[in-house]
């Protein structure tokens, strides 16, 4: 199933796949056949946030990088269960190979995306964008503390903690505490 924010690109990928032997391609928004369960979902950073992943929990998710900033790509990959990342300049033979690999329960990521992810992980780990106070708050989120509990430990108001969390969400291109938890649990703790 193709679920992209750009209908033109979604239709182009659909036609490309159908003309290359993929007969069960559905573009989101069209009526799939009864009982249709996609093996692979092709999404972008905008559409991965939709409820599609919970509708098809068994489907493998391939993120098409539509030219987003490396930080947003990194945050998306670590916040959602992504099985593959394709750059916008992926050639057809690599698209087919990626779909084959992901269908076999393996991961696929192109070299450019690996570099972006590794670079951003270093930035996140070294806290080049996250302030010391934000690091403290992330650490407390990692421990499962509520805003009120974090405020008590740091001698802040709960409102101030909420403001810090919203800044963190913006910097990491995420929208919820659960996504922050996923990122925080995935990164190494800083002393």
PyMOL commands that set and color helices and strands:
alter all, ss='L'
color gray80, all
select helices_A, chain A and resi 7-18+47-49+52-55+70-79+92-103+111-126+132-142+147-154+158-172+177-186
alter helices_A, ss='H'
color red, helices_A
select strands_A, chain A and resi 2-3+40-43+60-64+84-86+108-109
alter strands_A, ss='S'
color yellow, strands_A
deselect
rebuild
show_as cartoon
